[in-house]
Amino acid sequence: MTTARILDFIRTRRPDGPCLVMDLDVVRDNFLSFRKALPDSSIFYAVKANPAPEILRLLAGLGSSFDCASVAEIEMAMKAGATAARVSYGNTIKKERDIARAHALGVSMFAVDSHEEVEKVARAAPGARVFCRVLTDGEGAEWPLSRKFGCVPQMAVDVLVYAHQLGLVSHGVSFHVGSQMTRLDAWDSALGDARRVFDKLARQGIHLKMVNMGGGFPTRYLKDIPTAQAYGQAILASLRKHFGNHIPETIIEPGRGMVGNAGAIKAEVVLVSRKSDEDDVRWVFLDIGKFGGLAETMDEAIRYSIVTPRDGDAMSPCVLAGPTCDSADVLYEKTPYPMPVSLTIGDEVLIEGTGAYTTTYSAVAFNGFEPLRSYVI
Ligand SMILES: *Cc1c(COP(=O)(O)O)cnc(C)c1O
């Protein structure tokens, strides 16, 4: 699934050390697929998934908007060509002075999930639009977002009433079903919650306009995933079911689904060894690990597809680990990873589908290893 352009780049440029190579053509295809799958939804790319300037510029040019979690991300999106009107400050946890800076840059849409955060926005960005995030159960997500963000729907009602009282524009409801969501129906119950929040506010004379349906769209790792089209159909059916003929403005915020399959990491086998002569599980150490960008292997949550030059030879289970001197730097051990028996020190491997949540998760210089380099082609 890694594109010929990426393979050519690695073959001809022979970059030294581990690196991510991103193919912009794939990002463009992904954007167009999302737009086709949900033609009435605005696309706010979640910048944190991969903020490479070339990617932001491409998406800005295609008409994307941007979901940003910090002032630095807002500045990156604007530098790439997005106007402030196309930026959402989607983090529910912001310093008041950062809200003020975003407001000064012209950003006028902010996420909240508490009364306390509403007060900050009301002081630092008077008159802005806010949307309140509701909790979801994350059931079916391979990288769930737990209970850190959002509040229960009844509290969302109170938060949005409070925002209205403080002179903000209560604009809508948001949720995130959990990242790498492989269940098509995951949006349904959250859209039901959103509708109930809309109704309760309408009874108080506050008319919400927008539902932000978040990210969660998956990347193909080892298992097949449904198409963007299938997600679009399921989401549209749920929107009709819960909102009937009064479907509000909608937003989606794909991160992983926009860039995950557009990148591959070239890495190298540093050591193949055993812990005892009787061991039938070998240890394979790569020159990249949890601290070099593969943080999503935490709890073995994301299982990447790894291509080796010896695929086709007999396989046997391996523990896969990174190169640093931290014992947490093990990628797959509970469920060993099958690798060719003939795999040898110095072999180059390709870790596929690594365009999202890798460069941004790589440490600056743990153990002296440089941060994950990236090439965007
Ligand atoms: C991280 C994040 C996203 C992107 O999630 P994916 O699962 O990568 O699509 C979207 N919205 C918000 C608010 C986020 O924090």
The ligand as an SDF file (V2000), in Angstrom:
LIG
                    3D

 15 15  0  0  0  0  0  0  0  0999 V2000
   -7.0960   14.6140   17.6210 C   0  0  0  0  0  0  0  0  0  0  0  0
   -8.3870   15.2570   17.2780 C   0  0  0  0  0  0  0  0  0  0  0  0
   -8.9860   15.0040   16.0520 C   0  0  0  0  0  0  0  0  0  0  0  0
   -8.4300   14.0270   15.0420 C   0  0  0  0  0  0  0  0  0  0  0  0
   -8.7270   12.7280   15.4090 O   0  0  0  0  0  0  0  0  0  0  0  0
   -8.4260   11.5060   14.4260 P   0  0  0  0  0  0  0  0  0  0  0  0
   -8.9060   10.3320   15.1850 O   0  0  0  0  0  0  0  0  0  0  0  0
   -6.9730   11.4940   14.1580 O   0  0  0  0  0  0  0  0  0  0  0  0
   -9.2050   11.7330   13.1830 O   0  0  0  0  0  0  0  0  0  0  0  0
  -10.1630   15.6740   15.7510 C   0  0  0  0  0  0  0  0  0  0  0  0
  -10.7170   16.5320   16.6190 N   0  0  0  0  0  0  0  0  0  0  0  0
  -10.1700   16.7990   17.8310 C   0  0  0  0  0  0  0  0  0  0  0  0
  -10.8240   17.7820   18.7150 C   0  0  0  0  0  0  0  0  0  0  0  0
   -8.9960   16.1740   18.1890 C   0  0  0  0  0  0  0  0  0  0  0  0
   -8.4520   16.4170   19.3890 O   0  0  0  0  0  0  0  0  0  0  0  0
  1  2  1  0
  2  3  1  0
  2 14  2  0
  3  4  1  0
  3 10  2  0
  4  5  1  0
  5  6  1  0
  6  7  2  0
  6  8  1  0
  6  9  1  0
 10 11  1  0
 11 12  2  0
 12 13  1  0
 12 14  1  0
 14 15  1  0
M  END
$$$$
